[in-house]
Amino acid sequence: MILETKDVLGLEDLSAEEILGVLDVAAHFRAVFDRPVRSVPIMRGRTVVNFFHEPSTRTRISFELAEQRLSADIINFSAATSSFSKGETLRDTAENLAAMKIDMLIVRHSSPGAAQYLAKVLECSVINAGDGAHEHPTQGLLDIMTMRQRLGDMRGKKVTIIGDITHSRVARSNLWGLVKLGAEVTLCGPPTMIPGGLDKLGAKIEYNLEKAVADADVLNVLRIQLERHSSKSFPGNREYHRMYGITEDVVRKLKPDAFVMHPGPMNRDVEIASEVADGPRQVILDQVANGVAVRMALIYLLSGGDPRSLGGSAS
């Protein structure tokens, strides 16, 4: 058994062996994308509920496509169209979901710990699709999968994560996963965007962009979450782009094989220049494809799927 849990709530909770096991299964499903028939019946007759309390496009569609390819019955609801808009609590929602005897819940919520709470009160499996600024484990897994496709073994590889670290659940999931796999992680951004204490989790903190990217194997560029910043903590788009934006000038100084990632959605010409976002060094669309594969792998494994029936590792 690859996962020793009924839920996936964060990469902090997974071992290196569990992370690699999930990525091996995801690699198998990624290979299936090129076949005429892309679906498998592991979830036939089972119901997955996608509960998105926060707006989402990429993550929601990616989960829906993963569920469809596993032949699940799918129910979607969001806070705007649910009883949350009428004052229903998370506990009320959980109790109603439990009464419906669903098989799996995908939850995205603005409050850290919401997924953990639901996992405690529900018998079904829960996958965290992002909770506040805490974690976004499936994004972390797909990012690491994309890195491994180009870099192989992550031990000793140098990953620089740039941007709004304070508000980024993506940064935290990447950090937990990468450190467990032996990578060297540098966090870079303005001092107002990097909270204290992350160095204790194994990260190097660097406020100078030129130093942070000098020997990096990969840059993971985070979205500047403009909606969460006050004028005091965010100097303005133009100033941020000048100091920390990933431009063609920055890319030219990278190692020849280094590449650029972005979890999306992008603020073009704020954290990343359009020329870089569309250029030969980016692997953003690989991340999107790998996201479906990773989510298929998690749903498959949490539903009791046997990796041995897939014909071995595809990594």
N, C-alpha and C positions, 0 to 999 in steps of 0.2 A: 504493500500500500504506500503510495507516494505522499498523500496528505493525511496527517494524523489528527484531523479535525473535521467537523461537519461544516465549518464556515471559513471564509477567507476575509479577514477584517483588516489586515495590514501586513506588510513585509517584516515588520518588527517581530511578528509572531512566528514567522516561518524560518526554518533552518536553511542553511546553504543547500543541503541535499534535497529538501522539498522544493526550493526554488528551481534547482537544476532539473528535477524530475518533471515539474510543470512545463518548463521550457522545452524539454525533450518531446513531450506529448504535443505541445504547441507546434513544434517543428514538423511533426507528422501532419497535423491539420493544415499547416501552411502549404505543404506539398500537395494536399488534396485540392487546393484551389485551382490547379491547372487541369483537373480532370473534368470530363463532360458532366458527371454526376458528382455534386459537391456535398450532398447531404448524407447523414448517417442516422439510423433510427434509435439511438440510445435513449432519447427523451420522449419517444412516442407514448402518448397517453399521460404524460406528466405536465404539470402546469407551472410555468414560471411567471412571476409577477415583477414587472419593472416599475418600481416606485421612485420617481424622481421629484423630490421636494424642491430641488434647484433646477433652473433651466439647463438644458444640455442638448447638443445636437450630435457631436461625434461619438461620445461615449454611449448615449442611448441607442443610436442607430447601430453602432458596432455590436452592442449586446443583443439587440433584436436580430441582427443578421446571424450572429453566432447561435442564438436559440433556434432560429428557423432552420439552419443547416444541421442542427441536432434533432430536428423534428419535434420540437416542444410545442405545447399549446401556450400561447402568449397572451398575457393581459397587461396593458399599459395604463398607468394613471399618474397624474401629476398633481402637485399641490393646488394649482390654479383651478383644476376641474374636479377636485375631490372635496370631501367634507372638511379638509383642513381650512378651506376658505370660509367654512361655517363655524369654525372654532373647535373642531375635533382635535384631541390630543394625540401624540404619538402612541401612547398606551392604548387608547381607544382603537386606533388603526391596527395596532399589533393584535389586539384581541379579536377583532373582526377577521383579520387575515388568518389567524389560527383556526377560527371556526370554519373557515372555507376549505381547510385541509389542502393548502397549496403545497407544492413540492420544493420550491426555491424562490427566494426573494432577492432581487437586485435593488439596492437602496443607495440613493444619492441624497445627501441631506446637508443643510448649512451648518448644523451643530456637530462639533466633534463628539464622538461617542455614540451617535445615534445608531449606527450599525451594530455596535457592541451591545447596546440595550436591546435591540430587536433580536439579536442572536440569542440572548439569554432567555427571552420570553417565548420564542417560537421554536417549535420542534423541527421545522424545515431548515434547510441550509440557507445561509445569508452570505451574499457577496457584497462587499463595500465598494460602491462605485464612486466614492469620494465623500468624506465627511469633514466639512469645515476646512480648516487649515491643518488637519491632522494627517490623514493618509489617503492615497489613491493607488491601491496596490496593483490593479490591473494595468494602470499606466506605467507604474514602475516596472512591472514584468515585461511589458511590450517594449519599453525603452531598452531594458537589458537584453532582451532577445535581439533587437536591432543591432546593438553593440556587438554581441557575440557573433552575429553573422559576418561581421567584418573583421573583428579582432580575435575571435576564438576565445581561449581561456582568458578570463578577466583578471587573473592574478597579476598584479604589477602594472596593469594598464591605468592610464591617467585620464580621469574624467573631470572636466570642469563644468560646473553648473552655474549659470549666470542669470542674475535677474532678481526678481522679487521673492527672495527666500522666505521672508517673514510670513507671507500669505500663501505659500505654495505647499499644498499637500503632495504635489508631484515631487518636489525636491526631497521631502522627507522619505517618501517611499523609495526613490532612487538611492538616497543615502543609505538607508537600512540594507537594501538588497545588494548594492555594489560593495559596501564594506564587508558584508558576509562572504562575498565571492572573491575578496582579496584585492579589489581595485583601490587605487589611490584617488580620493575625491577632494576636489577643491571647490569651495563655494565662493562666488564672486558677486559683488554688487555694492551699492552705496551702503555705508554704515547703518542708515536708517531702515534698510531692507534686509538686514541680516541679524536675527536675534542672537542673544548670547547663549552659550552652552552647547552649540552644535559641534564645537571642536571636541567635546567630551564623547561624542558619538563616533569619532574617527575622521572627521572632516578637517581639512586645512582651510583657514579663512584668509582670503586675499581681497583687498579693496582696489588694487591696481589691475586693470584689465590686461594690460600688456604682459605683466608678470604671470597672471593667471592662465593665459593661453599659450605661453611660450613653448611648453613641452607637452601640451595636451594631445591625447590621441583622439578625443572627441569633445565637442562642445555641445552641451544640452542647454538651449536658450529658453528661458521661461517667459511666459506672458507677463507683462506688467499689468497688474490688476488695478486699473485706473479707478474702478468703482469703489475700491476699498481704501483709497489714499486720501488724506487731507492735504491741503496746500502746503502744510508745514513739512510733511514727510516726503512729498513728491515735488521736485523742483520744476517740472514741466517736461513735455515730450522732447522738445528740441535739446534741452540740456542733458537729459538722460541719454539720448541717442549719441550725442557728442562724446559723452564720458564712457558709456557702457554698451552702446549699440554695436551689433556684429555687422560690420561693413565689409566691403571688398578689400579695403586696406588691412583690416584685421585678419581676414582669411588668407591673404597673401603671405602673412607672417607665420602661418601655421605650418606644422610638419607636412610633408608632401602627401601623406596618406590620411591625415586627420580629416574628420567630417563633422557636419553640423546637423543637430537635431532640434526639433521644436514640438512640444506636445499639442500646440494649437489651443484655441484659435490665436492667430498671430495679429499683433499690432504692427503692421508693416511700417517700416521706417521709424519705429520707436525702438523696440528691442532688437529688431533684425531688419536689415535693408532688403528691399524687394529683390535686388540683384543677387543677394545671397540666398534668399528664400526660394528663388527659382533657378539657382545656379547648379553647377556640377558637383559641388561638395555636400549638398543637402541630401538627407535620406528620409524626408518627412513623409512621403507617400509609402515608403517601406514600413514606417511606424504604423500608419493607418491599417495596412494589410495585416501586419503582425498583431495588431490589436484584436482583430476578429479571431485569429488563431489562438491567442492567449485566452480569450474569453471562452472559446469553444473548449479548450483544454480544461479550464477550471470547472465549467459546468459538467463536462464529461466525468472528471475525476470525482467531484462531489456527489455525482449521481450514481456512483458505484462502478464506473467504467474501468475495465481492466486494460492497462497499457500493453500487456502482453498480447492482447487480441489485435493490436494495431500493427503487428508485424515488426516490432523492434523500434529503436530510436531512429529518428530521422534527422538528428542534429549533425 
